[in-house]
Amino acid sequence: MMALTRVCLWLLFIIIAQVVGEDTESIIMSLMINSKFQCANTTCLSFNNVITSNIRNCQVACLTQSQCRAATFHQSTSNCELFDNILNQSGSMLADINTTSMNIISGTRFSSESTTTSASTSLTTSVTTTADDLSKAVCIVSKCIGRDWNQLYWNLPFYPKRGQEELYNDIKYINEKYHRGDVFQDQAIEILNKWRRYHTRAKIDDLIHGLQQIHRLDIITLIEEDIIKPKLLLYVCHEEIDPRKKEIEDLNQKLIRLFDKIRNNTTNSEET
């Protein structure tokens, strides 16, 4: 009986170790806590920005995109920056509290086709949803902003920072391009699309902040009613579950049932 117990426990140990090991190996990256990349020039700007809940999801976001070589997770904003050429252009690291940067270690991308497919699908859905939400917000703003579009542009954040002269020239170009008739909506669409190109961390919160600065609470209310509140309800109804966590919990339950079975068999043998 003792031999049977040892064999069963050993088999379960191997299974659990394999599950945990596969999961760990899939996301190995070198982490640099409280640090961000210092670029030698502007060509190493992030090629994509994803809103993620934690560092692990930021790692997954990078590992499931073939061109990604490094990432930086900003805990304060939940923003995950993805880089494709940072390894060749990063010099020293800059200290930045609540920021974690990471490089991919060679050979640690997702090797399991099923894991890659599910992670990629989840990430693509997340990125698409974020981009679609911002596009919807831009559409709402462009329809309602009227002649205030240029004031909004002055009050929007930019990363990397855009100078006053550059902002002035952007607005001047739009004014000269659209100078006849009721063209406020067209002007607003073009200037906001320009903002999204120049601001690599563009998100709805930035747009709302700019609207607050020019006191357009009416547009903020529309964005909240049409985009933010329905999204919050969706998050409440669909809690994210780690498939690996469920798999390990199932193995734990099997282990408990095996112990009970062994205990019952041992008790029966003693009674006999």
Disulfide bonds with the S-S distance in Angstrom:
Cys39-Cys44 2.24
Cys58-Cys80 2.04
Cys62-Cys68 2.09
